[in-house]
């Protein structure tokens, strides 16, 4: 099976433009990018995919031992890039995929030449002077609730993650996306996401990097954006006039504009 089939890869936009690879976050799939794709496709070649276990990927390819670490997701990205023979592509990673992008760029520096981190968090748990936004007890409770009743957890947490109570349709969309994921796969991905600590990996980033944060984000607060910006050499931090953890849905124009401006400035 090719990675293009396995990961349900779709390519659109300008065939001769800079390639932008869009990587979705936990509980989501490539459909989460649909509102920013048209604007990006006007100028760039856009690659979308689903991680194995998400969306319309081939679920038979999912193995817990591979996807119990972020390296497994990074391998998905690298293998897609290899099959498309990408060079100097821009990896746009949402949420946990920001850290997946860091690992993928390190594994395949000839394939990925720059990064865009959308609402990144290298570590969700407060440790010493670091503030990730959650205590260890908070994360334990979150994971226990998810494992006990995944559908109930999804219905309760998705609106919090989306963070736009005046636009309930956005929370409903994220709830539906979460609920479409196999609960066993979601449990593994959740543990991989919320228990990972990628802070030391940030220091090794050696490519142009844009960090996009929202004004208010319950999952990745602005203290985290400032930390990532300080840790990634030469990075640029942009605060979107947006609320919640999914600006590609809540503020798609601002998100697409920020990504496009960054990519156009690349050599």
N, C-alpha and C positions, 0 to 999 in steps of 0.2 A: 504494500500500500504506500502510495506517495504521501508526503506531508501535505501536499495541496489538497488531496482528497480527505485525508485524515482530519485536517484542521479546517475544512470547509472554506478554503481560501477564495476570495473574490478580489479581482483587480479592476479598477475603474480610473477614469480621469485621463490625463495627458500622457500618452505613451512615451513622449520624449522629455517629460518633466522630471524634476527631482522626485524620488520615491519617498513617500511618507507611509509608514507602517503603523496602523492603529491597533493597540493592544488593550483589550477590555479588562475590567477588574473582577473581583470575587462576585459570584452569583449572577454574572451578566454574560452577554455575548456581543458579537459585532453589531447587532441591531442598535445598541446603545450609542453608536456613533452616527446614526443615520442623519441627524439634523446638522452635523458639521461637514459631512461628506460632500454635499453639492458645492459648498464654497471652496473647499480644498481641491476638489476635482477640477475646478476651473483653471488651476495653475499647476497642479502636481499629479503625479501618478500615485494613486492611493491603493494600498493593500490592506484588506480586512481579513480577519480570520477568527476562528473560535478555538480556544484552548481545548485540548482533549478533555472530555467530560462536560463541556459547555455547549450551548446552542445546538447547531446541527453537525457538530464534530462526530467522528466515528467512536461511539462509546466503547466498542469492543477493544479499542487500543488503550483504554485507561488501565493503569496499574498503580495501586496504592504506593508501592515502593518508589516509583518514579515521581509521583506528584505529591509526596509527603514533604518535599523540600522545594524551595523556589528554583533550584537548579533544573528541576524537571520541566517547569514552565519556560525557563530560559532556553532549554534545548528545543522545545516546540518552536520558539521564535527563530532560533538559529537555523533549524532544519527547513523552515519555510523560506528564510532568506537564501539559503543554499540552493534550494530547488528553483527559486526564481532568479538565481545568480545576481542578487542585489549587490551593489557597491555604494558605499557612502550614503546609505539610506538613513532617514530620520525615524527613530522609533519614538512614537508618542504613546506613553503608558499611563493608564488611569489607575490611581490608587495603588494597589499592590503591584501592578504592572510597571510602575515607576522603578521599583527595586528589581523586578525581573529584567527590565531594560538595562540596568546597570550591569547585571551579571551577563546578559547576552552580549552587550558591547565589549565586555572583557573577553568573552569566549571567541568572538568573531569581530575583531577590530576592523578588518577589511570590509565587512558587510555593513556595519552600523557606524556611521560617522558623526552622529549627534543625537541628543536625547531631548525630549520634552516630557517633563514630569507633571502630570495633572493631579493635584491634591495628593502629593506623596506623603508617606510616613515610613521611615526606616525602622521604627520600633513604636508599638502602641502603648507599651507599659512604662510608667514613670520609674526611673532608676537614678538614684543619687540626685545629681543636679539636672538630669535630663527630664523633660516633661513631654510625655507622649500623649497625654490626655486621659489615660486610664490607669487605675491601680491594678496590681496583679489580681486582686480579688474581683475587680470589675470584669476582667477578661475571663477569669475562671467561671464566673456567674454567667457571662455571655455564652461561653462554649457549652456549659452544662444545660442552659436553656435551649440552645440550638439542637443539642444532641437528644434532649428529651422530647421535644416537639418542634420539628423543623418548620412545619407549615405555620404553626402559631408564632414561632419566633420571627419568621419572615413577615407576617402580617403586622407584628408589633414594631420590628426594627426598621423595615424599609422606609416608612415615613420619616423616622428620625434621621436616617442616613441621608435621605433626599433633602430634608430640611426646608421645605417650602409648604408650610401648612395651608397657606392661602391658595395653593394650586394642588389640591388632593389628587388630581389625575396623575401627577408625576410620581407620587408615592405609590399609587396603585400600579403604575407600570413597573416600578422596581419590585414591588411585591410579586407581581406575576412572573417577572424574570427569575426571582429567587425560587419561587414555587415550581418553576419548570425544570429546575436542576434536581437530579437524582439526590435524595437526602444523604446517602452514604458518600457520594462524591463531594457534596457540599460540606459535610463534616470534615473531611480530610483537607479540603481547600481552606476552610475556615481556620483550622488549627495551623496550617502552613502560613496563612496570612497573619493572624493575630498573635502568634507566638514567635514569629521570626524577628531577628534583630540584625538589620543590615547596615548599622551605623558605620562600622569600619569599612564596609565596601564603598561608601561614598568617597572616601579619601582617594580611592584609586581611579575615579572617573577622570578620563583624560581627553574628553571630547566636548565640544560646545554644548552647553546645557541650559535649557529654559525651564524654570519652575513656575507653574501656575497654581496659585492658591485662591481661595474664596474669602470674602470678607468675614463670613461666619460659616464654620464647618465643624460639626460636632465630632467628626471622626478624625480629621487632621487639622487641629486648630492652628492659628497663625504662628504660635511659638514653634511648631514643627516646621512650617515653611521657612522660618528664619534659620532654624538649625540646619536644614538641608542646604540652604543657600550658603551658609557659612562653611559647611563641610565640603561642598563640591567646588573645587578650584575654578575660578573664573565664571561661575554660573550667573545667570540673570534671574531675578525674582520679579514676577508680575502679579499684583493682586487684582483679581477680577471683581467687578461690581456685581457680585453674585452671592447667593446663599446656598449652603448645602454642600454635599460631597460629590455631586455629579453635574458640574457646570456645562458639560456637553449636552445635557438635557434642559437644564434650567436657564442657561445663558449661552445658547449655541453660537450666536453671532459673535459675541465677545470672545468666546473660546476659539472659534475658527480664525478670527482676525488676529489674535495673539500668536497662534501657531503659524499662520501664513506669513506674518511679518518677520518672525524669527527665521523661518526657512528661507525666505527671500534674501535675507542678509548673509546667509552662509556662502562661503566662497565656492 
